[in-house]
């Protein structure tokens, strides 16, 4: 049976299998980047897993359509999220992400609630920071995770 690849040319099933394996490897490479030193990030809309460990929602606003039961949170720590003015200015615009990172780190440096999160990370071998943003590459949880990892070293 012939199928078509991404550019429209025909290929055999074995080539399709190779493509699927490449996609899977890319997924796992991405997953390994998303988690290190026991601190992971995850969209709150993904299913909870035992490997999540201690689950902390780090958004200031409750995620749309999410029930407390489905969220399976251990803690909602609004205080470590970006300030409302910074969040509104950023608007998840990838072009503003570098500047957002710098501003958010400055906020974290002055935020006493970060110490609470550091203590949680020290107490639990696995901590998952939960966020609702759609883009896994442009969100505050990435910045927060990296900030915590740097401060815990």
CNS distance restraints for C-alpha pairs under 8 A (distance, minus, plus):
assign (resid   1 and name CA) (resid  12 and name CA) 6.85 0.50 0.50
assign (resid   1 and name CA) (resid  13 and name CA) 7.10 0.50 0.50
assign (resid   2 and name CA) (resid  10 and name CA) 6.17 0.50 0.50
assign (resid   2 and name CA) (resid  11 and name CA) 5.95 0.50 0.50
assign (resid   2 and name CA) (resid  12 and name CA) 5.40 0.50 0.50
assign (resid   2 and name CA) (resid  13 and name CA) 6.96 0.50 0.50
assign (resid   3 and name CA) (resid  10 and name CA) 5.58 0.50 0.50
assign (resid   3 and name CA) (resid  11 and name CA) 5.73 0.50 0.50
assign (resid   3 and name CA) (resid  12 and name CA) 6.43 0.50 0.50
assign (resid   3 and name CA) (resid  13 and name CA) 7.05 0.50 0.50
assign (resid   3 and name CA) (resid  16 and name CA) 7.89 0.50 0.50
assign (resid   4 and name CA) (resid   8 and name CA) 5.22 0.50 0.50
assign (resid   4 and name CA) (resid   9 and name CA) 5.33 0.50 0.50
assign (resid   4 and name CA) (resid  10 and name CA) 4.33 0.50 0.50
assign (resid   4 and name CA) (resid  11 and name CA) 5.79 0.50 0.50
assign (resid   5 and name CA) (resid   9 and name CA) 5.74 0.50 0.50
assign (resid   5 and name CA) (resid  10 and name CA) 6.25 0.50 0.50
assign (resid   5 and name CA) (resid  11 and name CA) 6.42 0.50 0.50
assign (resid   5 and name CA) (resid  16 and name CA) 7.27 0.50 0.50
assign (resid  11 and name CA) (resid  15 and name CA) 6.08 0.50 0.50
assign (resid  11 and name CA) (resid  16 and name CA) 7.13 0.50 0.50
assign (resid  12 and name CA) (resid  16 and name CA) 6.53 0.50 0.50
assign (resid  13 and name CA) (resid  17 and name CA) 6.09 0.50 0.50
assign (resid  14 and name CA) (resid  18 and name CA) 6.23 0.50 0.50
assign (resid  15 and name CA) (resid  19 and name CA) 6.26 0.50 0.50
assign (resid  16 and name CA) (resid  20 and name CA) 6.23 0.50 0.50
assign (resid  17 and name CA) (resid  21 and name CA) 6.18 0.50 0.50
assign (resid  18 and name CA) (resid  22 and name CA) 6.21 0.50 0.50
assign (resid  19 and name CA) (resid  23 and name CA) 6.26 0.50 0.50
assign (resid  20 and name CA) (resid  24 and name CA) 6.18 0.50 0.50
assign (resid  21 and name CA) (resid  25 and name CA) 6.14 0.50 0.50
assign (resid  22 and name CA) (resid  26 and name CA) 6.14 0.50 0.50
assign (resid  23 and name CA) (resid  27 and name CA) 6.18 0.50 0.50
assign (resid  24 and name CA) (resid  28 and name CA) 6.32 0.50 0.50
assign (resid  25 and name CA) (resid  29 and name CA) 6.09 0.50 0.50
assign (resid  26 and name CA) (resid  30 and name CA) 6.11 0.50 0.50
assign (resid  27 and name CA) (resid  31 and name CA) 6.11 0.50 0.50
assign (resid  28 and name CA) (resid  32 and name CA) 6.14 0.50 0.50
assign (resid  29 and name CA) (resid  33 and name CA) 6.49 0.50 0.50
assign (resid  30 and name CA) (resid  34 and name CA) 6.36 0.50 0.50
assign (resid  31 and name CA) (resid  35 and name CA) 6.56 0.50 0.50
assign (resid  32 and name CA) (resid  36 and name CA) 7.11 0.50 0.50
assign (resid  34 and name CA) (resid  40 and name CA) 6.12 0.50 0.50
assign (resid  34 and name CA) (resid  41 and name CA) 6.35 0.50 0.50
assign (resid  35 and name CA) (resid  39 and name CA) 5.98 0.50 0.50
assign (resid  35 and name CA) (resid  40 and name CA) 4.37 0.50 0.50
assign (resid  35 and name CA) (resid  41 and name CA) 6.83 0.50 0.50
assign (resid  36 and name CA) (resid  40 and name CA) 6.65 0.50 0.50
assign (resid  37 and name CA) (resid 149 and name CA) 7.06 0.50 0.50
assign (resid  38 and name CA) (resid 121 and name CA) 7.85 0.50 0.50
assign (resid  38 and name CA) (resid 125 and name CA) 5.85 0.50 0.50
assign (resid  38 and name CA) (resid 126 and name CA) 4.57 0.50 0.50
assign (resid  38 and name CA) (resid 127 and name CA) 6.05 0.50 0.50
assign (resid  39 and name CA) (resid 121 and name CA) 7.38 0.50 0.50
assign (resid  39 and name CA) (resid 126 and name CA) 6.08 0.50 0.50
assign (resid  39 and name CA) (resid 127 and name CA) 4.92 0.50 0.50
assign (resid  39 and name CA) (resid 128 and name CA) 5.75 0.50 0.50
assign (resid  39 and name CA) (resid 129 and name CA) 7.27 0.50 0.50
assign (resid  39 and name CA) (resid 145 and name CA) 6.64 0.50 0.50
assign (resid  39 and name CA) (resid 149 and name CA) 7.70 0.50 0.50
assign (resid  40 and name CA) (resid  52 and name CA) 7.64 0.50 0.50
assign (resid  40 and name CA) (resid 126 and name CA) 7.68 0.50 0.50
assign (resid  40 and name CA) (resid 127 and name CA) 6.24 0.50 0.50
assign (resid  40 and name CA) (resid 128 and name CA) 4.59 0.50 0.50
assign (resid  40 and name CA) (resid 129 and name CA) 6.09 0.50 0.50
assign (resid  40 and name CA) (resid 145 and name CA) 7.31 0.50 0.50
assign (resid  41 and name CA) (resid 128 and name CA) 5.34 0.50 0.50
assign (resid  41 and name CA) (resid 129 and name CA) 4.69 0.50 0.50
assign (resid  41 and name CA) (resid 130 and name CA) 5.87 0.50 0.50
assign (resid  41 and name CA) (resid 131 and name CA) 7.57 0.50 0.50
assign (resid  41 and name CA) (resid 141 and name CA) 6.51 0.50 0.50
assign (resid  41 and name CA) (resid 142 and name CA) 7.08 0.50 0.50
assign (resid  41 and name CA) (resid 145 and name CA) 7.28 0.50 0.50
assign (resid  42 and name CA) (resid  46 and name CA) 7.17 0.50 0.50
assign (resid  42 and name CA) (resid 128 and name CA) 6.71 0.50 0.50
assign (resid  42 and name CA) (resid 129 and name CA) 6.34 0.50 0.50
assign (resid  42 and name CA) (resid 130 and name CA) 5.10 0.50 0.50
assign (resid  42 and name CA) (resid 131 and name CA) 6.47 0.50 0.50
assign (resid  43 and name CA) (resid 130 and name CA) 5.55 0.50 0.50
assign (resid  43 and name CA) (resid 131 and name CA) 5.06 0.50 0.50
assign (resid  43 and name CA) (resid 132 and name CA) 5.49 0.50 0.50
assign (resid  43 and name CA) (resid 133 and name CA) 7.16 0.50 0.50
assign (resid  43 and name CA) (resid 134 and name CA) 7.83 0.50 0.50
assign (resid  43 and name CA) (resid 136 and name CA) 7.76 0.50 0.50
assign (resid  44 and name CA) (resid  57 and name CA) 7.70 0.50 0.50
assign (resid  44 and name CA) (resid  63 and name CA) 7.84 0.50 0.50
assign (resid  44 and name CA) (resid  71 and name CA) 6.55 0.50 0.50
assign (resid  44 and name CA) (resid 130 and name CA) 5.21 0.50 0.50
assign (resid  44 and name CA) (resid 131 and name CA) 5.55 0.50 0.50
assign (resid  44 and name CA) (resid 132 and name CA) 5.67 0.50 0.50
assign (resid  45 and name CA) (resid  66 and name CA) 7.48 0.50 0.50
assign (resid  45 and name CA) (resid  71 and name CA) 7.70 0.50 0.50
assign (resid  45 and name CA) (resid 132 and name CA) 7.09 0.50 0.50
assign (resid  48 and name CA) (resid  52 and name CA) 6.90 0.50 0.50
assign (resid  48 and name CA) (resid  71 and name CA) 7.37 0.50 0.50
assign (resid  48 and name CA) (resid  72 and name CA) 6.86 0.50 0.50
assign (resid  49 and name CA) (resid  53 and name CA) 7.97 0.50 0.50
assign (resid  51 and name CA) (resid 126 and name CA) 7.46 0.50 0.50
assign (resid  52 and name CA) (resid 126 and name CA) 6.47 0.50 0.50
assign (resid  52 and name CA) (resid 127 and name CA) 6.39 0.50 0.50
assign (resid  52 and name CA) (resid 128 and name CA) 5.46 0.50 0.50
assign (resid  53 and name CA) (resid 124 and name CA) 7.45 0.50 0.50
assign (resid  53 and name CA) (resid 125 and name CA) 7.41 0.50 0.50
assign (resid  53 and name CA) (resid 126 and name CA) 4.69 0.50 0.50
assign (resid  53 and name CA) (resid 127 and name CA) 5.30 0.50 0.50
assign (resid  53 and name CA) (resid 128 and name CA) 6.56 0.50 0.50
assign (resid  54 and name CA) (resid  73 and name CA) 7.91 0.50 0.50
assign (resid  54 and name CA) (resid  74 and name CA) 6.07 0.50 0.50
assign (resid  54 and name CA) (resid 124 and name CA) 6.75 0.50 0.50
assign (resid  54 and name CA) (resid 126 and name CA) 6.23 0.50 0.50
assign (resid  54 and name CA) (resid 127 and name CA) 4.66 0.50 0.50
assign (resid  54 and name CA) (resid 128 and name CA) 6.11 0.50 0.50
assign (resid  55 and name CA) (resid  72 and name CA) 7.50 0.50 0.50
assign (resid  55 and name CA) (resid  73 and name CA) 5.27 0.50 0.50
assign (resid  55 and name CA) (resid  74 and name CA) 5.18 0.50 0.50
assign (resid  55 and name CA) (resid  75 and name CA) 6.58 0.50 0.50
assign (resid  55 and name CA) (resid 127 and name CA) 6.01 0.50 0.50
assign (resid  55 and name CA) (resid 128 and name CA) 4.91 0.50 0.50
assign (resid  55 and name CA) (resid 129 and name CA) 6.26 0.50 0.50
assign (resid  55 and name CA) (resid 130 and name CA) 6.89 0.50 0.50
assign (resid  56 and name CA) (resid  73 and name CA) 6.15 0.50 0.50
assign (resid  56 and name CA) (resid  74 and name CA) 6.01 0.50 0.50
assign (resid  56 and name CA) (resid  75 and name CA) 4.86 0.50 0.50
assign (resid  56 and name CA) (resid  76 and name CA) 5.64 0.50 0.50
assign (resid  56 and name CA) (resid  77 and name CA) 6.67 0.50 0.50
assign (resid  56 and name CA) (resid 127 and name CA) 7.38 0.50 0.50
assign (resid  56 and name CA) (resid 128 and name CA) 6.13 0.50 0.50
assign (resid  56 and name CA) (resid 129 and name CA) 5.04 0.50 0.50
assign (resid  56 and name CA) (resid 130 and name CA) 5.79 0.50 0.50
assign (resid  57 and name CA) (resid  73 and name CA) 6.93 0.50 0.50
assign (resid  57 and name CA) (resid  75 and name CA) 6.40 0.50 0.50
assign (resid  57 and name CA) (resid  76 and name CA) 4.69 0.50 0.50
assign (resid  57 and name CA) (resid  77 and name CA) 6.06 0.50 0.50
assign (resid  57 and name CA) (resid  78 and name CA) 7.48 0.50 0.50
assign (resid  57 and name CA) (resid 129 and name CA) 5.94 0.50 0.50
assign (resid  57 and name CA) (resid 130 and name CA) 4.54 0.50 0.50
assign (resid  57 and name CA) (resid 131 and name CA) 6.18 0.50 0.50
assign (resid  58 and name CA) (resid  76 and name CA) 6.44 0.50 0.50
assign (resid  58 and name CA) (resid  77 and name CA) 5.40 0.50 0.50
assign (resid  58 and name CA) (resid  78 and name CA) 5.66 0.50 0.50
assign (resid  58 and name CA) (resid  79 and name CA) 7.89 0.50 0.50
assign (resid  58 and name CA) (resid  80 and name CA) 6.35 0.50 0.50
assign (resid  58 and name CA) (resid  81 and name CA) 5.61 0.50 0.50
assign (resid  58 and name CA) (resid 129 and name CA) 6.27 0.50 0.50
assign (resid  58 and name CA) (resid 130 and name CA) 5.93 0.50 0.50
assign (resid  58 and name CA) (resid 131 and name CA) 6.05 0.50 0.50
assign (resid  58 and name CA) (resid 141 and name CA) 7.17 0.50 0.50
assign (resid  59 and name CA) (resid  63 and name CA) 7.97 0.50 0.50
assign (resid  59 and name CA) (resid  76 and name CA) 7.88 0.50 0.50
assign (resid  59 and name CA) (resid  77 and name CA) 7.44 0.50 0.50
assign (resid  59 and name CA) (resid  78 and name CA) 5.66 0.50 0.50
assign (resid  59 and name CA) (resid  80 and name CA) 7.95 0.50 0.50
assign (resid  59 and name CA) (resid  81 and name CA) 5.44 0.50 0.50
assign (resid  59 and name CA) (resid 130 and name CA) 7.64 0.50 0.50
assign (resid  59 and name CA) (resid 131 and name CA) 5.85 0.50 0.50
assign (resid  59 and name CA) (resid 132 and name CA) 7.24 0.50 0.50
assign (resid  60 and name CA) (resid  77 and name CA) 7.84 0.50 0.50
assign (resid  60 and name CA) (resid  78 and name CA) 4.50 0.50 0.50
assign (resid  60 and name CA) (resid  79 and name CA) 7.19 0.50 0.50
assign (resid  60 and name CA) (resid  81 and name CA) 5.67 0.50 0.50
assign (resid  60 and name CA) (resid  82 and name CA) 7.60 0.50 0.50
assign (resid  61 and name CA) (resid  78 and name CA) 7.65 0.50 0.50
assign (resid  62 and name CA) (resid  66 and name CA) 7.75 0.50 0.50
assign (resid  63 and name CA) (resid 132 and name CA) 5.91 0.50 0.50
assign (resid  66 and name CA) (resid  70 and name CA) 6.62 0.50 0.50
assign (resid  66 and name CA) (resid  71 and name CA) 6.52 0.50 0.50
assign (resid  67 and name CA) (resid  71 and name CA) 6.13 0.50 0.50
assign (resid  68 and name CA) (resid  72 and name CA) 6.44 0.50 0.50
assign (resid  68 and name CA) (resid  73 and name CA) 7.35 0.50 0.50
assign (resid  77 and name CA) (resid  81 and name CA) 7.71 0.50 0.50
assign (resid  79 and name CA) (resid 111 and name CA) 7.98 0.50 0.50
assign (resid  79 and name CA) (resid 113 and name CA) 6.03 0.50 0.50
assign (resid  80 and name CA) (resid 108 and name CA) 7.11 0.50 0.50
assign (resid  80 and name CA) (resid 111 and name CA) 7.20 0.50 0.50
assign (resid  80 and name CA) (resid 113 and name CA) 6.05 0.50 0.50
assign (resid  80 and name CA) (resid 114 and name CA) 6.14 0.50 0.50
assign (resid  81 and name CA) (resid 140 and name CA) 7.44 0.50 0.50
assign (resid  82 and name CA) (resid  86 and name CA) 6.06 0.50 0.50
assign (resid  82 and name CA) (resid  87 and name CA) 5.79 0.50 0.50
assign (resid  82 and name CA) (resid 104 and name CA) 6.19 0.50 0.50
assign (resid  82 and name CA) (resid 107 and name CA) 7.38 0.50 0.50
assign (resid  82 and name CA) (resid 140 and name CA) 7.31 0.50 0.50
assign (resid  83 and name CA) (resid  87 and name CA) 6.06 0.50 0.50
assign (resid  83 and name CA) (resid 107 and name CA) 7.93 0.50 0.50
assign (resid  84 and name CA) (resid  88 and name CA) 6.07 0.50 0.50
assign (resid  85 and name CA) (resid  89 and name CA) 6.08 0.50 0.50
assign (resid  86 and name CA) (resid  90 and name CA) 6.04 0.50 0.50
assign (resid  86 and name CA) (resid 100 and name CA) 7.58 0.50 0.50
assign (resid  86 and name CA) (resid 103 and name CA) 7.74 0.50 0.50
assign (resid  86 and name CA) (resid 104 and name CA) 7.63 0.50 0.50
assign (resid  87 and name CA) (resid  91 and name CA) 6.17 0.50 0.50
assign (resid  90 and name CA) (resid  96 and name CA) 6.26 0.50 0.50
assign (resid  90 and name CA) (resid  97 and name CA) 7.32 0.50 0.50
assign (resid  90 and name CA) (resid 100 and name CA) 6.32 0.50 0.50
assign (resid  92 and name CA) (resid  96 and name CA) 7.74 0.50 0.50
assign (resid  92 and name CA) (resid  97 and name CA) 7.43 0.50 0.50
assign (resid  92 and name CA) (resid 133 and name CA) 7.98 0.50 0.50
assign (resid  92 and name CA) (resid 138 and name CA) 6.54 0.50 0.50
assign (resid  92 and name CA) (resid 139 and name CA) 6.71 0.50 0.50
assign (resid  93 and name CA) (resid  97 and name CA) 6.58 0.50 0.50
assign (resid  93 and name CA) (resid 138 and name CA) 7.88 0.50 0.50
assign (resid  94 and name CA) (resid 138 and name CA) 6.26 0.50 0.50
assign (resid  96 and name CA) (resid 100 and name CA) 5.96 0.50 0.50
assign (resid  97 and name CA) (resid 101 and name CA) 6.06 0.50 0.50
assign (resid  97 and name CA) (resid 138 and name CA) 6.67 0.50 0.50
assign (resid  98 and name CA) (resid 102 and name CA) 6.58 0.50 0.50
assign (resid  99 and name CA) (resid 103 and name CA) 6.27 0.50 0.50
assign (resid 100 and name CA) (resid 104 and name CA) 5.90 0.50 0.50
assign (resid 101 and name CA) (resid 105 and name CA) 6.03 0.50 0.50
assign (resid 101 and name CA) (resid 140 and name CA) 7.74 0.50 0.50
assign (resid 101 and name CA) (resid 143 and name CA) 6.30 0.50 0.50
assign (resid 102 and name CA) (resid 106 and name CA) 6.32 0.50 0.50
assign (resid 103 and name CA) (resid 107 and name CA) 6.37 0.50 0.50
assign (resid 104 and name CA) (resid 108 and name CA) 6.14 0.50 0.50
assign (resid 104 and name CA) (resid 140 and name CA) 7.88 0.50 0.50
assign (resid 104 and name CA) (resid 143 and name CA) 7.77 0.50 0.50
assign (resid 105 and name CA) (resid 109 and name CA) 6.10 0.50 0.50
assign (resid 105 and name CA) (resid 143 and name CA) 7.56 0.50 0.50
assign (resid 105 and name CA) (resid 144 and name CA) 7.92 0.50 0.50
assign (resid 105 and name CA) (resid 147 and name CA) 7.29 0.50 0.50
assign (resid 106 and name CA) (resid 110 and name CA) 6.67 0.50 0.50
assign (resid 107 and name CA) (resid 111 and name CA) 6.13 0.50 0.50
assign (resid 108 and name CA) (resid 114 and name CA) 6.70 0.50 0.50
assign (resid 112 and name CA) (resid 116 and name CA) 7.60 0.50 0.50
assign (resid 113 and name CA) (resid 117 and name CA) 6.74 0.50 0.50
assign (resid 114 and name CA) (resid 118 and name CA) 6.21 0.50 0.50
assign (resid 115 and name CA) (resid 119 and name CA) 6.23 0.50 0.50
assign (resid 116 and name CA) (resid 120 and name CA) 6.37 0.50 0.50
assign (resid 117 and name CA) (resid 121 and name CA) 6.22 0.50 0.50
assign (resid 118 and name CA) (resid 122 and name CA) 6.21 0.50 0.50
assign (resid 118 and name CA) (resid 148 and name CA) 6.90 0.50 0.50
assign (resid 118 and name CA) (resid 152 and name CA) 7.44 0.50 0.50
assign (resid 119 and name CA) (resid 123 and name CA) 6.12 0.50 0.50
assign (resid 120 and name CA) (resid 124 and name CA) 6.10 0.50 0.50
assign (resid 120 and name CA) (resid 127 and name CA) 7.84 0.50 0.50
assign (resid 121 and name CA) (resid 125 and name CA) 7.03 0.50 0.50
assign (resid 121 and name CA) (resid 126 and name CA) 7.43 0.50 0.50
assign (resid 121 and name CA) (resid 127 and name CA) 6.23 0.50 0.50
assign (resid 129 and name CA) (resid 141 and name CA) 6.63 0.50 0.50
assign (resid 129 and name CA) (resid 145 and name CA) 7.57 0.50 0.50
assign (resid 130 and name CA) (resid 141 and name CA) 7.34 0.50 0.50
assign (resid 131 and name CA) (resid 141 and name CA) 6.41 0.50 0.50
assign (resid 133 and name CA) (resid 139 and name CA) 6.35 0.50 0.50
assign (resid 135 and name CA) (resid 139 and name CA) 6.63 0.50 0.50
assign (resid 137 and name CA) (resid 142 and name CA) 7.45 0.50 0.50
assign (resid 138 and name CA) (resid 142 and name CA) 7.51 0.50 0.50
assign (resid 139 and name CA) (resid 143 and name CA) 7.28 0.50 0.50
assign (resid 140 and name CA) (resid 144 and name CA) 6.14 0.50 0.50
assign (resid 141 and name CA) (resid 145 and name CA) 5.95 0.50 0.50
assign (resid 142 and name CA) (resid 146 and name CA) 6.23 0.50 0.50
assign (resid 143 and name CA) (resid 147 and name CA) 6.04 0.50 0.50
assign (resid 144 and name CA) (resid 148 and name CA) 6.12 0.50 0.50
assign (resid 145 and name CA) (resid 149 and name CA) 6.16 0.50 0.50
assign (resid 146 and name CA) (resid 150 and name CA) 6.15 0.50 0.50
assign (resid 147 and name CA) (resid 151 and name CA) 6.22 0.50 0.50
assign (resid 148 and name CA) (resid 152 and name CA) 5.99 0.50 0.50
assign (resid 149 and name CA) (resid 153 and name CA) 6.37 0.50 0.50
